[in-house]
Structures are given as C-alpha cells and as structure tokens.
Amino acid sequence: MIFYQYIYFFKYEKSFCGKLNAMIIAQRIKELRTENHFTQAQLAKMVGCSQPMIVLWEKEVCEPTASAIVRLAEALGCSCDYLLGFDGY
C-alpha cells in the first residue's frame, strides 16, 4: 500500500508542485515589471535576455534559470526568494 502512495506522489503531486511554482514565478515577474513601469523589452535588456523569453516566463511556458532569477531580482528590486514564492520582498 505504501508503495502505491509513493507512486501517486511522484506522478501527480510533484508535477502539481512544479506547476504551482511556475505560476508564482510568472505572476511575480509580471507584477513587479508592471509596478516598476518596465516594458517586457526593457526588462529583457536589463536581464540580458530576449523580449520573447520574458513573454515565455510570464505565460508559464518555461521558468527562468537560476542565473536569470538573480538578474531578475536585481532588476526588479526584490529578493530571489520572493520571485520563487518563498518570502516577502
């Protein structure tokens, strides 16, 4: 019985947690970008990526890399923990 519970967790719960994390990151990037009155192109230039990459992050298509999270936090004036959903500003 316990074996099947582990299979359920890794098959369903783990993917849900990943989706939740991607949703939080996407929401916070967009929220902070608009609060700071940055366009996607301006933010992309500050972070060192392309504007379409910002679109992909904000639409939850993909997540930023660790180094991109650091650059986003610097550009948006928040902590990496906040972008990842762990902390307040």
Secondary structure as UniProt FT lines:
FT   HELIX           2..8
FT   HELIX           9..13
FT   HELIX           14..35
FT   TURN            36..37
FT   HELIX           40..47
FT   HELIX           51..58
FT   TURN            59..60
FT   HELIX           66..76
FT   HELIX           80..84
//
